[in-house]
Amino acid sequence: MQLWRHAPIRIVLWSSIVCLAAGLGGLGCSSDPIPAPTFEFELFGWTPHDGNNPRFVRKLRDYPGVETVNIQMTRPRIDDSGRRGSVRSQSMQDVTADGARLPELSFGSDLRFGFDLRNADDEIVASGATPLFDSNVQSSNKQFRVMLSPVREFTPVGARFRPEDKSSSRDWTYQPVAFDGPVEADLGRIGHVATPLGDGRVLVTGGGQLAGSGPGHPSNTPKMSRVFRELQIFNPEDGYVTNISFENRQDNPDRLLTGHAYHDVVQVSEQRFIVTGGLNRQDGETEPTRAIEVVDLSRDPGNRVDVVNDEAGQPLALSKARFHHTATYLESTRQIVVVGGVGAGGDGDILSSVEVIDLESREVRTVAQLETARAEHATVTIQDSSEGSALWVIGGRSAESALSSTEVVQLQSGGAQINTGGSMSQARYDMAIERIPVRPSSVAVIGGFTSIEDEGGAPTRLSEFGVIPERTWPDGSALQLEHARGGAHAFKLTQSDHIVVIGGRGPGGERAFVPEAEWLLANFEESPPFEVQGNVGTMYQARYQTTATHLNNGMILLTGGYGRSPDGPQALETLSYYNPGDIVGQQ
């Protein structure tokens, strides 16, 4: 049942606190006879790149060119179920005013408050939003710190800090945030994995730093100087990164038992994750690991990292050590399917084995061999059912070349059958991939490297679209990106269905990072179903082998990676936002 009331909101605009939220039935700040949650927002912003030095601002009235702020309570679309996002209520106000009132607030699930700043022409200059939340009459009060940033631009991620020699709240400043750890430590990293949590936070596992001056050829085994065992959590509600491996320093730290870089992480429940394989550093050497570890954030501190034991009480491990593999969770059978990767024998040891980690029977089985060994491929779920599941394994590289072939892993009772799928028009590895909600269901394969011999991996501009049920690549469905890139990330925006392509490495060697974002504008009535729009925002610091995570507040979060410096590429410890401006009701 949906409950509607005229209820105010409380907004904190840095120096001015406006009492505008008190729950059900009240229109002011007087006591309310019916207890209900209040909402408190602290807003700050990062100014646009207009030729001047962009900066954090603490008051909306200080944001250049902004005259009004529009506040919306929304229920965004969060999947491809067909339900469109909806605006539940909204209020427009002058940024110099003391507050705003939302005429109608609703209880419900998957709600979000959004804020967009507008200029005199009513154009959206910057926007931001809270993470998704649920609200009912028994909910606790909610406090959010929301960063507003220019639409279709990259910005630092900001959090509030106070200098050590200051005591007044007016001395708080906003500064860019980075990974958490000892002050003297170099926390820059690549090869880590960032996984979104259901509550809007992001779990970052492992990663490491390279020995030498740069990432090298994209098909070479990275030589690591350090491999991290840390677990870090980014919280968009306050902008901070917390290293949970240091939260319980006196007792048992929540730290991975083995270092993992270039590994894979799958989410098996709301707060439970399985980490598989990756590179570790042992006795001064970089080598892949067979390790399988569990991260369970629902447990008490000091007990959040564990292993999966078999019936004899021994830790499960992969049959073959590997990295650059894929791991896919099948919810219907509680199995994780691990496919391919690079083995312990070095660059030429490309694996064909398919292993199943069975969480029910607590065993690991090798169930099949691919027709072609491959690494840095992509795996898409075709079917996840107790009556049978299937995965589509796409592209990748063998020991000799990039691959255009695809294979289907059809899981059966106790084993698997391998079938040949249709081949792409372009052989490629380390490409971006994203499912798209057309009928029949399809997948976009974007960019990638096409050579293991060319100095820079010969990245491609070509993107093509495969039909998942038929495992085919229809003629006429390909298109060309503005920039050739391998190792990029792609995200389908939940409100508009457009695809954002971010990052990667272009032609020209290990320093040729691609800073520009580009969009594939959706038009599902045409073939191909997208049109390219180039240069939609430029990174203020180009980065490669970064992670990119689409948060449920609408932002895309980039963490770590390699960035340029006068002395060559260096591992970054900073975080960055890209704001696609995918605002509910604005498509």
Phi and psi in degrees as a GROMACS rama.xvg file:
@    title "Ramachandran Plot"
@    xaxis  label "Phi"
@    yaxis  label "Psi"
@TYPE xy
-90.8388  130.44  GLN-2
-108.241  129.213  LEU-3
-121.185  137.277  TRP-4
-148.441  154.307  ARG-5
-77.3916  111.154  HIS-6
-138.475  137.763  ALA-7
-86.1328  168.344  PRO-8
-120.745  148.393  ILE-9
-101.816  127.571  ARG-10
-123.396  132.366  ILE-11
-102.929  112.602  VAL-12
-103.002  62.1072  LEU-13
60.7378  -83.7016  TRP-14
-89.7198  -17.2227  SER-15
-114.217  125.272  SER-16
-105.043  121.99  ILE-17
-112.572  119.578  VAL-18
-81.4895  94.5312  CYS-19
-129.117  17.9703  LEU-20
-143.139  122.002  ALA-21
-143.586  7.51924  ALA-22
105.898  -154.843  GLY-23
-79.7565  138.344  LEU-24
84.1598  -16.4282  GLY-25
-100.174  144.757  GLY-26
-111.417  3.27564  LEU-27
-143.621  -152.895  GLY-28
-103.754  10.7931  CYS-29
-74.9288  166.673  SER-30
-64.4809  144.455  SER-31
-108.48  130.833  ASP-32
-70.1758  -19.3198  PRO-33
-112.741  108.946  ILE-34
-60.5467  138.579  PRO-35
-157.25  158.903  ALA-36
-66.0188  146.132  PRO-37
-108.229  157.27  THR-38
-121.537  128.572  PHE-39
-125.048  128.337  GLU-40
-121.784  134.794  PHE-41
-114.566  115.94  GLU-42
-105.895  138.644  LEU-43
-146.569  166.797  PHE-44
-141.817  159.172  GLY-45
-110.197  125.631  TRP-46
-76.2812  159.771  THR-47
-68.4447  160.628  PRO-48
-83.833  87.9203  HIS-49
-109.902  22.379  ASP-50
99.1061  -26.6259  GLY-51
-89.6646  173.521  ASN-52
-73.4856  115.958  ASN-53
-67.0233  155.74  PRO-54
-157.922  165.733  ARG-55
-78.8257  139.311  PHE-56
-120.535  145.523  VAL-57
-99.405  -11.6108  ARG-58
-129.101  136.603  LYS-59
-61.9539  -32.1102  LEU-60
-66.6848  -16.2508  ARG-61
-88.9321  -3.13729  ASP-62
-76.0434  125.942  TYR-63
-59.5252  127.624  PRO-64
76.9564  3.28907  GLY-65
-93.0324  135.588  VAL-66
-117.952  -32.1491  GLU-67
-134.314  156.534  THR-68
-123.525  130.634  VAL-69
-103.993  126.745  ASN-70
-112.327  127.731  ILE-71
-125.374  139.688  GLN-72
-102.64  121.378  MET-73
-129.107  163.794  THR-74
-123.286  92.6014  ARG-75
-68.5598  159.765  PRO-76
-73.5045  134.545  ARG-77
-119.559  -1.7175  ILE-78
-154.747  -170.157  ASP-79
-100.126  29.1052  ASP-80
-72.412  -11.3343  SER-81
103.572  -18.5956  GLY-82
-70.3884  124.582  ARG-83
-82.8251  155.87  ARG-84
-68.7467  151.274  GLY-85
-134.162  146  SER-86
-94.2946  116.573  VAL-87
-80.172  -36.8457  ARG-88
-165.899  159.417  SER-89
-155.936  159.168  GLN-90
-148.965  135.226  SER-91
-108.155  138.739  MET-92
-145.29  159.802  GLN-93
-72.5917  139.588  ASP-94
-69.1673  -15.8256  VAL-95
-86.6823  -6.9811  THR-96
-73.667  167.219  ALA-97
-84.2567  -16.8812  ASP-98
-177.316  -178.057  GLY-99
-141.313  155.39  ALA-100
-125.516  127.57  ARG-101
-89.4961  123.126  LEU-102
-66.4576  -31.039  PRO-103
-138.908  127.244  GLU-104
-117.884  144.691  LEU-105
-123.193  151.083  SER-106
-87.4386  156.07  PHE-107
160.399  -169.126  GLY-108
-113.246  157.87  SER-109
54.4709  47.1846  ASP-110
-94.3191  161.051  LEU-111
-155.238  137.66  ARG-112
-94.9108  131.642  PHE-113
-120.864  148.816  GLY-114
-131.677  127.609  PHE-115
-129.597  136.738  ASP-116
-96.1569  135.387  LEU-117
-127.52  148.54  ARG-118
-91.3813  -170.639  ASN-119
-65.404  -23.1053  ALA-120
-91.0302  10.8867  ASP-121
64.4427  25.5959  ASP-122
-89.0964  140.62  GLU-123
-76.111  118.909  ILE-124
-94.4113  -39.7234  VAL-125
-151.121  158.588  ALA-126
-152.92  165.754  SER-127
-168.486  166.689  GLY-128
-155.633  162.243  ALA-129
-78.6594  163.086  THR-130
-64.3317  166.286  PRO-131
-64.8773  146.412  LEU-132
-149.426  160.275  PHE-133
-105.629  149.488  ASP-134
-146.395  133.38  SER-135
-146.792  -177.384  ASN-136
-66.2069  -21.254  VAL-137
-92.6357  -2.45341  GLN-138
-65.0701  151.29  SER-139
-76.075  162.303  SER-140
-62.2862  148.692  ASN-141
-121.156  135.148  LYS-142
-123.173  130.54  GLN-143
-129.737  139.776  PHE-144
-109.539  113.852  ARG-145
-113.02  124.734  VAL-146
-93.3903  128.553  MET-147
-100.413  133.48  LEU-148
-138.15  157.771  SER-149
-59.5454  140.526  PRO-150
-71.8435  139.703  VAL-151
59.989  39.0933  ARG-152
-136.176  158.346  GLU-153
-95.5839  140.224  PHE-154
-143.301  160.031  THR-155
-64.4117  156.896  PRO-156
-88.6782  128.054  VAL-157
-108.646  150.175  GLY-158
-141.894  166.047  ALA-159
-94.1015  129.256  ARG-160
-129.344  154.579  PHE-161
-123.4  128.233  ARG-162
-57.4982  148.208  PRO-163
-61.7827  -28.4529  GLU-164
-94.1893  13.2896  ASP-165
-114.763  153.989  LYS-166
-131.399  -24.6228  SER-167
-77.0513  144.535  SER-168
-62.5313  -23.1727  SER-169
-71.0597  -12.0912  ARG-170
-89.2813  -3.17606  ASP-171
-60.6692  142.695  TRP-172
-131.845  158.355  THR-173
-100.099  134.65  TYR-174
-139.464  156.602  GLN-175
-62.5254  146.586  PRO-176
-105.808  162.723  VAL-177
-142.345  -179.544  ALA-178
-59.6925  153.985  PHE-179
-97.398  142.323  ASP-180
169.541  -173.871  GLY-181
-56.2758  141.894  PRO-182
-55.8164  -39.1474  VAL-183
-82.3261  -5.79273  GLU-184
-81.3607  147.303  ALA-185
-88.721  109.561  ASP-186
-102.738  3.46886  LEU-187
-59.9927  148.845  GLY-188
-158.917  154.861  ARG-189
-133.908  170.981  ILE-190
71.7948  11.7653  GLY-191
-89.6568  171.688  HIS-192
-128.081  132.291  VAL-193
-112.566  124.716  ALA-194
-123.274  123.357  THR-195
-70.7792  138.727  PRO-196
-94.4106  160.02  LEU-197
-64.6007  -23.7316  GLY-198
-91.2435  9.94964  ASP-199
99.3961  -14.9681  GLY-200
-78.1589  172.504  ARG-201
-131.834  129.194  VAL-202
-95.695  125.961  LEU-203
-111.234  123.453  VAL-204
-115.613  134.473  THR-205
60.4677  -142.584  GLY-206
98.5333  -176.761  GLY-207
-172.807  -169.013  GLY-208
-127.685  145.554  GLN-209
-84.6598  146.594  LEU-210
-83.419  128.732  ALA-211
109.122  -168.984  GLY-212
-99.5238  -5.79227  SER-213
-172.545  178.085  GLY-214
-73.5748  -15.074  PRO-215
72.069  -165.584  GLY-216
-68.922  141.54  HIS-217
-64.5657  -16.9847  PRO-218
-98.6187  -1.30351  SER-219
-81.3947  149.512  ASN-220
-69.731  121.744  THR-221
-63.2374  137.217  PRO-222
-97.425  114.59  LYS-223
-96.5623  137.704  MET-224
-90.7757  -27.1968  SER-225
-145.197  146.405  ARG-226
-130.162  127.24  VAL-227
-86.0996  146.928  PHE-228
-108.985  5.25309  ARG-229
-76.1311  155.561  GLU-230
-118.6  125.618  LEU-231
-123.587  145.564  GLN-232
-125.845  124.538  ILE-233
-96.8995  131.554  PHE-234
-116.705  110.062  ASN-235
-68.7448  -14.2658  PRO-236
-67.2222  -30.2136  GLU-237
-125.439  -7.61774  ASP-238
83.9033  3.32662  GLY-239
-94.4099  153.167  TYR-240
-108.361  129.837  VAL-241
-115.737  124.7  THR-242
-85.9278  100.202  ASN-243
-73.2959  -9.64132  ILE-244
-70.5404  -13.2956  SER-245
-113.002  3.00814  PHE-246
-70.0102  -27.8544  GLU-247
-127.093  56.1598  ASN-248
-65.4087  -29.2434  ARG-249
-77.9298  -20.3585  GLN-250
-115.682  -134.933  ASP-251
-85.5248  112.38  ASN-252
-73.7646  149.123  PRO-253
-83.5052  82.1939  ASP-254
-132.855  141.927  ARG-255
-56.2267  145.235  LEU-256
-73.7716  -25.8632  LEU-257
-131.354  145.133  THR-258
-66.3775  142.76  GLY-259
-136.226  124.819  HIS-260
-138.011  143.215  ALA-261
56.9799  42.3936  TYR-262
-101.455  -168.595  HIS-263
-134.801  150.694  ASP-264
-132.139  130.891  VAL-265
-121.397  145.94  VAL-266
-96.6991  123.173  GLN-267
-108.026  -14.0453  VAL-268
-156.804  -178.295  SER-269
-56.0562  -37.6955  GLU-270
-128.102  20.2933  GLN-271
-123.291  132.043  ARG-272
-134.66  147.219  PHE-273
-115.221  125.565  ILE-274
-103.052  129.399  VAL-275
-127.078  136.124  THR-276
58.3342  -152.528  GLY-277
104.491  179.132  GLY-278
-92.5431  142.4  LEU-279
-128.96  166.784  ASN-280
-115.835  118.176  ARG-281
-129.094  126.63  GLN-282
51.7348  39.7283  ASP-283
80.5576  3.38517  GLY-284
-117.714  148.352  GLU-285
-91.9783  124.242  THR-286
-149.837  149.957  GLU-287
-71.697  159.206  PRO-288
-119.103  155.082  THR-289
-94.4648  1.54259  ARG-290
-63.7611  141.908  ALA-291
-123.493  122.659  ILE-292
-129.493  155.508  GLU-293
-113.274  131.936  VAL-294
-114.355  116.575  VAL-295
-122.606  101.425  ASP-296
-76.6542  -6.81983  LEU-297
-80.8896  -12.2534  SER-298
-82.3321  166.174  ARG-299
-68.8704  151.06  ASP-300
-52.4194  139.418  PRO-301
93.6643  -10.4383  GLY-302
-130.178  20.3083  ASN-303
-91.4253  -4.32039  ARG-304
-119.436  133.324  VAL-305
-153.92  -179.482  ASP-306
-116.311  169.103  VAL-307
-101.29  118.338  VAL-308
-92.2738  145.726  ASN-309
-79.8354  -175.243  ASP-310
-65.0911  -21.8955  GLU-311
-89.4465  2.02107  ALA-312
85.36  10.9086  GLY-313
-97.1953  142.939  GLN-314
-63.106  135.202  PRO-315
-68.6709  147.656  LEU-316
-145.852  153.873  ALA-317
-62.0062  150.356  LEU-318
-66.6016  -35.0055  SER-319
-128.777  133.217  LYS-320
-62.7327  143.259  ALA-321
-163.877  157.332  ARG-322
-143.086  173.03  PHE-323
54.7105  33.922  HIS-324
-100.268  -178.644  HIS-325
-120.513  148.027  THR-326
-130.311  128.766  ALA-327
-128.498  128.473  THR-328
-92.5338  129.519  TYR-329
-106.695  107.347  LEU-330
-66.0131  -32.694  GLU-331
-64.2512  -32.3815  SER-332
-116.365  0.517742  THR-333
53.0265  48.5991  ARG-334
-122.113  146.713  GLN-335
-112.135  124.306  ILE-336
-101.711  118.953  VAL-337
-106.163  125.086  VAL-338
-124.207  128.505  VAL-339
60.3588  -153.159  GLY-340
114.252  -177.942  GLY-341
-102.298  132.238  VAL-342
-94.7894  -167.048  GLY-343
-74.8364  -10.2179  ALA-344
-85.4584  4.28524  GLY-345
100.871  -165.575  GLY-346
-55.453  -34.6396  ASP-347
-87.0688  -3.72603  GLY-348
-90.7424  73.7163  ASP-349
-90.794  131.631  ILE-350
-93.6004  146.283  LEU-351
-109.712  -7.9775  SER-352
-71.8551  146.171  SER-353
-115.593  118.703  VAL-354
-113.595  148.235  GLU-355
-118.501  123.923  VAL-356
-95.0471  109.736  ILE-357
-96.8777  108.655  ASP-358
-76.189  -17.9105  LEU-359
-78.8  -52.4326  GLU-360
-87.2004  -7.16238  SER-361
54.893  59.3303  ARG-362
-148.982  159.673  GLU-363
-115.696  129.075  VAL-364
-127.935  139.126  ARG-365
-86.6369  117.116  THR-366
-106.837  -16.5607  VAL-367
-169.021  168.658  ALA-368
-122.807  128.715  GLN-369
-61.4197  154.364  LEU-370
-66.1795  -33.201  GLU-371
-127.779  121.984  THR-372
-62.4097  142.712  ALA-373
-156.39  153.649  ARG-374
-140.244  162.601  ALA-375
53.3509  39.1203  GLU-376
-95.8073  -173.382  HIS-377
-126.202  150.021  ALA-378
-129.632  129.257  THR-379
-120.712  134.947  VAL-380
-76.5601  122.841  THR-381
-88.603  -45.5133  ILE-382
-148.532  137.543  GLN-383
-129.965  96.5848  ASP-384
-147.383  148.417  SER-385
-65.3581  -18.7358  SER-386
-86.2334  -6.42193  GLU-387
149.797  138.529  GLY-388
-125.811  155.325  SER-389
-145.527  144.366  ALA-390
-125.311  144.423  LEU-391
-105.727  116.091  TRP-392
-98.9589  122.265  VAL-393
-120.861  127.138  ILE-394
60.1645  -144.57  GLY-395
102.554  -159.178  GLY-396
-140.666  146.935  ARG-397
-96.6328  -168.385  SER-398
-72.1076  -18.4662  ALA-399
-107.45  -29.1261  GLU-400
-163.652  168.461  SER-401
-70.3019  156.039  ALA-402
-118.206  139.207  LEU-403
-103.777  -11.8888  SER-404
-73.2979  158.834  SER-405
-133.561  155.869  THR-406
-137.925  153.603  GLU-407
-112.756  125.341  VAL-408
-98.3143  107.21  VAL-409
-99.0644  106.878  GLN-410
-80.4132  131.522  LEU-411
-125.3  173.983  GLN-412
-59.7965  112.459  SER-413
80.322  -2.6274  GLY-414
-163.003  -160.257  GLY-415
-155.066  151.857  ALA-416
-114.377  138.575  GLN-417
-106.449  126.813  ILE-418
-123.912  155.641  ASN-419
-85.6287  133.231  THR-420
-101.825  176.593  GLY-421
-67.9912  151.925  GLY-422
-94.2232  143.351  SER-423
-68.5847  161.602  MET-424
-76.607  -20.2824  SER-425
-125.126  123.85  GLN-426
-68.589  139.813  ALA-427
-165.374  156.929  ARG-428
-142.304  163.424  TYR-429
50.7519  52.6567  ASP-430
-103.647  163.648  MET-431
-85.3961  148.654  ALA-432
-144.153  142.695  ILE-433
-153.949  134.043  GLU-434
-74.0605  146.382  ARG-435
-127.493  144.504  ILE-436
-87.8593  50.029  PRO-437
-96.7362  166.96  VAL-438
-116.662  121.981  ARG-439
-72.2989  161.17  PRO-440
-58.4431  142.433  SER-441
-136.684  170.966  SER-442
-135.418  138.049  VAL-443
-99.2613  127.279  ALA-444
-110.941  120.414  VAL-445
-123.563  122.093  ILE-446
62.7186  -150.936  GLY-447
116.752  167.589  GLY-448
-91.9353  145.212  PHE-449
-117.051  -1.79731  THR-450
-143.688  145.561  SER-451
-104.397  1.67638  ILE-452
-105.733  -38.2372  GLU-453
-59.4341  142.965  ASP-454
-56.0757  -39.7243  GLU-455
-101.93  8.17724  GLY-456
83.3813  -1.90448  GLY-457
50.1558  64.1222  ALA-458
-63.2432  152.293  PRO-459
-114.396  155.255  THR-460
-90.0868  -11.8845  ARG-461
-74.07  134.198  LEU-462
-122.839  140.962  SER-463
-140.278  163.946  GLU-464
-124.994  124.527  PHE-465
-105.676  144.212  GLY-466
-92.2924  115.789  VAL-467
-65.3806  -47.5591  ILE-468
-61.765  -34.8169  PRO-469
-93.6361  -11.822  GLU-470
54.6356  45.5004  ARG-471
-127.946  167.03  THR-472
-126.216  92.8872  TRP-473
-59.8547  145.303  PRO-474
-63.7706  144.124  ASP-475
82.2323  5.61954  GLY-476
-98.7795  0.145996  SER-477
-88.5416  157.12  ALA-478
-147.744  166.333  LEU-479
-108.1  128.713  GLN-480
-68.364  164.449  LEU-481
-68.4603  -36.6931  GLU-482
-125.497  132.059  HIS-483
-67.3135  136.838  ALA-484
-160.517  139.895  ARG-485
-119.098  156.006  GLY-486
69.2703  28.2838  GLY-487
-88.6707  176.694  ALA-488
-124.165  147.032  HIS-489
-134.676  141.535  ALA-490
-138.08  130.881  PHE-491
-84.9685  122.733  LYS-492
-72.4062  135.188  LEU-493
-73.5269  -25.9213  THR-494
-89.4613  -36.1086  GLN-495
-108.623  -17.4455  SER-496
73.1962  -0.122287  ASP-497
-67.0657  155.589  HIS-498
-110.151  130.096  ILE-499
-100.777  131.407  VAL-500
-114.168  126.349  VAL-501
-131.485  139.961  ILE-502
73.161  -163.891  GLY-503
104.777  -177.66  GLY-504
-124.433  133.002  ARG-505
-98.3893  -171.361  GLY-506
-65.6466  149.77  PRO-507
115.285  6.73709  GLY-508
103.754  -168.437  GLY-509
-74.1584  -11.508  GLU-510
-99.6068  1.19946  ARG-511
-86.2187  58.3494  ALA-512
-72.4565  143.923  PHE-513
-96.9311  110.937  VAL-514
-85.4753  -18.297  PRO-515
-83.7149  138.841  GLU-516
-89.5732  150.673  ALA-517
-139.133  158.926  GLU-518
-116.69  147.401  TRP-519
-106.957  107.578  LEU-520
-80.8653  124.796  LEU-521
-76.4782  133.139  ALA-522
-149.204  88.7108  ASN-523
-73.5089  -1.78513  PHE-524
-86.5089  -9.27743  GLU-525
-110.499  168.525  GLU-526
-133.179  118.037  SER-527
-68.7545  158.683  PRO-528
-80.1325  11.5387  PRO-529
-139.697  156.966  PHE-530
-126.094  135.206  GLU-531
-79.8318  132.987  VAL-532
-121.67  114.191  GLN-533
-89.146  160.104  GLY-534
53.2683  58.3473  ASN-535
-102.405  69.9153  VAL-536
103.77  140.596  GLY-537
-126.127  131.883  THR-538
-59.6539  135.086  MET-539
-71.0889  -21.5005  TYR-540
-141.179  107.402  GLN-541
-61.3393  141.583  ALA-542
-143.238  146.264  ARG-543
-129.585  148.16  TYR-544
58.3237  31.4617  GLN-545
-80.4889  163.174  THR-546
-92.3564  154.593  THR-547
-138.299  127.272  ALA-548
-132.186  128.05  THR-549
-84.7688  110.557  HIS-550
-82.8839  158.386  LEU-551
-80.3509  3.51363  ASN-552
-91.3342  5.19862  ASN-553
96.8599  -17.7477  GLY-554
-79.4454  158.655  MET-555
-108.97  122.602  ILE-556
-100.568  127.403  LEU-557
-108.594  134.499  LEU-558
-130.001  136.571  THR-559
59.787  -148.404  GLY-560
96.8329  179.048  GLY-561
-96.4052  134.888  TYR-562
-126.462  164.106  GLY-563
-77.8601  149.161  ARG-564
-149.043  164.75  SER-565
-56.9718  -25.6117  PRO-566
-95.9989  8.25895  ASP-567
112.452  179.692  GLY-568
-62.0885  143.887  PRO-569
-139.547  148.221  GLN-570
-68.7909  134.746  ALA-571
-99.6784  145.282  LEU-572
-107.903  1.18571  GLU-573
-89.6929  165.936  THR-574
-117.55  153.537  LEU-575
-141.038  149.227  SER-576
-106.357  146.438  TYR-577
-119.176  126.348  TYR-578
-102.739  102.982  ASN-579
-75.1293  -9.70571  PRO-580
65.0602  34.5821  GLY-581
-84.4904  71.1792  ASP-582
-88.6122  135.277  ILE-583
-58.9025  129.324  VAL-584
84.9964  1.3016  GLY-585
-110.685  6.85147  GLN-586
